[in-house]
Amino acid sequence: MTKPVSPQAPIAFIDLLAQRRRLGARIEDAVMRVINSGAYIMGPEVTAFEKDLASFGAAHRALACANGTDALLLALMAWEIGPGDAVFCPSFTFAATAEVVALRGASPVFVDIDRRTYNIDPDHLEAAIARVKADGKLTPKAIIGVCLFGQPADYGALRQIADSHGLKLIADSAQGFGATIDGRHPIHWADVATTSFFPAKPLGCYGDGGAVLVRDDAMWNLMDSIRWHGKGEDRYAYARIGLNSRLDTVQAAILIEKLTIFADEIERRNTIAKRYNQGLADVATTPFVAPGYVSTWAQYTIEVDDRDGLMAHLKDHAIPSAVYYPRPLHTQPAYQAYPQGPGGLPQSEAAARRVISLPMHPYLEADVQDHIIAAVRSFAR
Ligand SMILES: *Cc1c(COP(=O)(O)O)cnc(C)c1O
């Protein structure tokens, strides 16, 4: 075991400034180009970034929008999902996954997770669909799988279930854009894959941003209308009710630069995750990544018996940590009235009691990481 060192600078949970230093003048140049161009809304950088993003994520096309929540909303609006419809999704996720469903007046139906991957459990999903069908009150319309902490859900299994019940499949890749299963991106299975450029996500911008990856032009054209107030043939002809949900040109220009180093950053995150695994596997439950899956490590999340004790111990060592997520959505006032799969969600509740996420970003240095590992070990002992 390496001797613990006391790093000079405070340890960041996610160090966005290290990446900023690496990109240097490329960011200033990109931002200034847009500012001097005058094309602040839907400038040429937006289209260029959409091309780059689609290519990175192996999608037919990508559509940029205002944030990762709207990305989900755009898909639900395009499919006219609304009152009386059921959308199956996990509860152990960020609120936006279920929020957009409720916002449309449809009903989220909460499904439990696979205890090892934290992603939606296909068996419980089948059971939840069967229950909704038997009840006859809601019409099943879609499934939202989430790449929680950066690892793709079992999209192959979800696709089969979606097909056998005639449902749409969304991959909520806000945390997992760039993640793959046997080299394939989620859009290989999903009807759409969405992502977020919130600064702390693996591919973040310097503000809010999001995108939807699609498999055909028809879906892209529909969402292009919805993101711009439902525009029709010309600007002031409205074909439908839409949103104001565009990605700022400045953010697109920044993202073009960030995307050029993103593959390298995913590699670095995987190296760091491996190092954490080696240092912690005997004192905590370290993350399980299924064979053939590549995670983008939005979070490095372990489980321990005394989570709150470990958090306090790390705080004493000036090490930031976080809990994603302390309370599954189905237990919260805003969501508790919505239906759940049969037997409730015991795995989601158990995970919520035990998980703790450690500092994770592509620029976490080995000595700092050793200090974190040593602190976790000294608590476990
Ligand atoms: C962050 C996140 C979103 C929402 O993204 P925003 O850009 O913050 O709107 C949706 N789903 C998941 C799983 C997320 O982590």
The ligand as an SDF file (V2000), in Angstrom:
LIG
                    3D

 15 15  0  0  0  0  0  0  0  0999 V2000
  -28.1710   14.8200  -15.7850 C   0  0  0  0  0  0  0  0  0  0  0  0
  -29.1900   13.8230  -16.1700 C   0  0  0  0  0  0  0  0  0  0  0  0
  -30.3170   14.1870  -16.9250 C   0  0  0  0  0  0  0  0  0  0  0  0
  -30.6920   15.5940  -17.2420 C   0  0  0  0  0  0  0  0  0  0  0  0
  -29.7460   16.3800  -17.8440 O   0  0  0  0  0  0  0  0  0  0  0  0
  -29.8010   17.9820  -17.7300 P   0  0  0  0  0  0  0  0  0  0  0  0
  -28.8820   18.4420  -18.8050 O   0  0  0  0  0  0  0  0  0  0  0  0
  -29.3150   18.3400  -16.3660 O   0  0  0  0  0  0  0  0  0  0  0  0
  -31.1920   18.4110  -17.9610 O   0  0  0  0  0  0  0  0  0  0  0  0
  -31.1810   13.1820  -17.3230 C   0  0  0  0  0  0  0  0  0  0  0  0
  -30.9630   11.9010  -16.9830 N   0  0  0  0  0  0  0  0  0  0  0  0
  -29.9090   11.5220  -16.2460 C   0  0  0  0  0  0  0  0  0  0  0  0
  -29.7330   10.0810  -15.9200 C   0  0  0  0  0  0  0  0  0  0  0  0
  -28.9900   12.4670  -15.8010 C   0  0  0  0  0  0  0  0  0  0  0  0
  -27.9460   12.0730  -15.0680 O   0  0  0  0  0  0  0  0  0  0  0  0
  1  2  1  0
  2  3  1  0
  2 14  2  0
  3  4  1  0
  3 10  2  0
  4  5  1  0
  5  6  1  0
  6  7  2  0
  6  8  1  0
  6  9  1  0
 10 11  1  0
 11 12  2  0
 12 13  1  0
 12 14  1  0
 14 15  1  0
M  END
$$$$
